Amino acid sequence: MSSVCIKKYFLLKITKLNKNIMKKTIYELELHEATEIKTNGSTTFTVTRVPGGWIYENYRLDRKQMTSVFVPYDNTFQKVSK
């Protein structure tokens, strides 16, 4: 995949994410909806809800890299409303 295609894909994802003013937890996402998760460092993951879990994506435009991993659904860390 060319770096131009990666940049266009990345910018499209960010544009869609910026439209969501209120941040949702990964458990509140609708099917195919995405949100961003920032770590303590400079890493940002895009998390997309898919059937059976989530896809976590990380982009490194400086290295022309994209990494993604499927994470199966598990509600172990889901906060319960009281």
Summary of the structure (lengths in Angstrom):
residues: 82
radius of gyration: 13.7
end to end distance: 47.2
largest distance: 48.8
contacts: 165
relative contact order: 0.17
helix: 23%
strand: 34%
